Amino acid sequence: MYANAKSATASVTVTVPRLHEMKSRGEKIVSLTAYDASFAAQCDAAGVDVVLVGDSLGMVVQGRTSTLPVSVDDMVYHTAAVARGLTRALLIADLPFMSFRDADTALASSARLMADGGAAMVKLEGADWVLDVIHALARRSVPVCAHLGLTPQSVHKLGGYRVQGKTKVAAEQLLADAKAVEQAGADLLVLECVPAALAKRISAELAIPTIGIGAGVDCDGQVLVIYDMLGITPGKRPRFSKDFLSNQGSVLEAIRAYVKAVRDGQFPAAEHSF
């Protein structure tokens, strides 16, 4: 079954409508971060559907303590590098801290990431006032991936990197926010560090695909930081990740193992969820 799925996905260019079709067919969406052309090419060859240039590069590439110092210039540089390594995967780029503080700024930042960087979609964190920004981008044909739950750009407000939506009130708010970003025009939603049961409910109630990271197996897809899943990030590996390079002979085989585990519904397991 996996061999057939692999051969089918490996030859098809991934688009926003295709992601929606995958959700409707119950096909898992596989995503990884990448920050340069070489890792991007490995992801593409292994059958990854979505490659995300995350502002996580501030921590895993630049060695910073948070994502906040990452600039639009940084994002354009790395997005353009990743774009050169891809032929079929959909490329998403993060809008970094304060680069989408209002609609005009978000449009200018998105234009750079798409025109200069080659991104097909931009990702931004939050709901509330961010809804107006999502709506403005979507109205101008900029595909948007929303990001809820643990939003790293709000780390100081949240008081650290903590699981979100644990109480009944918080869970209901997160569900309401998820529906709101969809209504505003988002085409995709990342759920980070959210209880698995809540992520399952959100995924069932939204028409757009959900991509989980530390949000259980019932999201429509999964994403990991590539350095985490290769076991090369300094320090303690996040609970929601797994070292796929262990027992594999190469980076390519490790990514293929991750792709297979996600498509087969074997990753994340209970120990990688909250």
N, C-alpha and C positions, 0 to 999 in steps of 0.2 A: 504493500500500500504506500509506504513512504517513497519507494523508488519511483512510482508513478507520479506522486505529488511533486517530487524533486525535479523530475524531467519536465513536468508541466510548468512549474514556476521558473525554472532556470532559463526558459526561452521566452518568457513573457515580460515585457516592460511593465513595471508597476506604476500605476497612476492612482489618483485620488478615487475615481469611480471604481477602480479594481479593488481597492481596500474595502469599499462599501459592499461590493459584490462578495468578497471573501467573508465578511461578517454574515451576510444573508445566507451563505452556503455553509456556514459553520466551519470555515477553514481558518486555522490559526495564523495570525500575522506575526512574522518574526522580525524583530528589530534589534539592532546593535548600534552603539556609538562608534564613530571613527573620527580621526582628527588629521589624517594624512592620506595620500593617494595609495600607498602600499597596503595599509590595513583596509582601506575601502575596497581595493581590488580583491582582497581575500574574502571580504564579506560578500561581494557580488558573486564570486566564483562558487561560494558555498550555498548560495540560494537565499540569502537574507533579503527580505522584502523591503524593509525600510532602514536606511542608514541615517542616524541622527548625529549632527555635529552639535554636541551639547556644550553649554557654557561650563560643564564639568571639566572642560579642558583647563580651566583655571587651576583646578586642584590636581588633576592627574598628569597634565602636561607641563604646566607652569610652576607647580609646586606651591601654590597658594593655599591658605587655610579656608577659603570659601570661594564661591563663584562671583562674588560681588565686584572684584576689580576687573573682570573681563570686559573688554570694550567691543564696540561694533567693528572696529578695525581688526581686532583679533579674530572675531567671528567670520568676517569676510575672507580673511587670509586662509583660515583653516577650511572653510566651506569650499572655497575655490580649489584647494588642494584635494579635498575628498572628491569633488565633482570630477576631477580628472581621472580618478580611479574607478568610476562607476560607468556601467553601460545599461543596467536594467533596474537596479533598486531605486526606490523613491528617496530623494534627498531632502531632509528636513534640517533647518538651522534654528537654533535658539535665538530669540531676541534677548540680549543680555540686560542686566540691571539698569533701570531707568531709560532704556532705549525705546520704551513704549509707554512713557508716562502720560502721553496724550495722543490723540488720533494722528495729528500731523507728524509728530516725532516717530510714531510707529510706522506710518506710511513711508517716511524717508528711510528709516532703518531697514524696513522690509524690501524696499526698492534696491538697496545696496546688496542685501543678502541674496536676492533673486537675480538681479541684472549682473552684478559683479561677481557674486559667489556661486551662482548656478543652482541655488536652492529651488525646490518645487513647492515648498511649504515652509511657513515659519511657526515656531512654537513660543508661547508666552504663558506665564504663570498667573493664576488667580482668577477671581470672578469679580463681583461687586462693580467697581468703577471700570474694571477691565472689559466688562461686557460691551461698553460703548466702543472701545478700541477694536474688539473682535468684529463688531457689526460694521465699523468703518472699513476694516480690511476686507471682510467678506464682500461688501458691496462693491469693492473695487477689484474683485476677482483675485484676491490674495488668499490662497488656501491657508487655513489656520488650524494648528493643533493646540488645544488648550491643555493645561496642566494643573491638576488639583491634588489635594492631600498634602503631603510634605512638599512644600515649595521652597527649594533651597535659597532663592533670593529673599525669602522672608525669614531666614534663619534667626535673626535677632528678635523679631517679633514673636516667633514661635518658641523661643527660648532653647533652641537646639534642634538637632535632627531627630524628631520624635514621630511616632505613629500618630496619625490624625483620624478623627471620626470614631473614637472609642466609646464616647458616651452617646446616649440616645439623641440628645439635642444636637450634638456635633455631627452625628450620622445623618440626621434629617437635613441639616444645613448643607452638608456635602452633597447629598442627593439633589437638593434644590439647586445648588450651584452647578452641578453637572447638567441638569436639564436647562438651566439658564444659558450656559455657554453653547449648548447645542442650538437653542432657540436664537442666540445671537449670530449664529452662522459658522461655528466651528465644525470642521469635517472629521476631527479625530480628537481623542481625549486620553492623555496620560494620567493614570492614577498611581501615585507613589506613596508607599507605606500606609496603606489603608487596610483595615480588617478584611479578610477574604470574603466573609459573608456580605459585607457592605458593597464591596467591589462587584460581587456576583449580582446583587440587586441592581446596582447602577447599570451594569452591562446589559441586563435583561430589559431595563426600562428605556434605554436610549436607542435611537436608530443608528447613530454614528458608532464606529468601532472604538473600543477602549483598549488601551495598551497598558498593561500592568508592570510595575516594578515594586516588588514587595507587596503585592495586592492579590495574591492567590491565583489559582490556575483557571478560574472561570472568566477572566477577562478575555477579550477577543484576540489579544496578542500579548507578547511580552517584549520587554526591552531590558538590556543590561549595559553597563559601561564595559567596553571591550577589555580594558585592562583588569577589571574585576574578574571577568569570566575566564581570563587567561592566568589568573593568579599572580599577576605581576604588580598590582597596586601596593605600594608600601603600607605597612601597618596592618591592622585587622581587617579581613574581608567582611563586607556587609553581610548580615544574616540572610538577606534575600538573594544573594549571589551564590555561585558555585564555581569551583575550579574545573573547567572543562578541558584544560590542557593536560591535566594529570591523566596518565595512561593513554595519551594520544601522541602520535609521532610528529605532529607539526601544528602550526597555528591554523592552517586550512582544515585539518581534520578535527581540531578542537571546535572550530566554528560550525563545521558540519554536524558534529555531535550535539551542539547546542540547538541547531536548526531542527534536527530530528526529535530531540527531547521536547521542544516546544510544540512542534506539529503533532506529535503523538500524545500530547497532554501529560507528559511525564515530568515536565518542569514548568513551574516550580512545584516541588513536593511540599508536604506539610511543614517540614523544617525550614523552608525558605519563605514561609508566609506568617501572617500575624492574625 
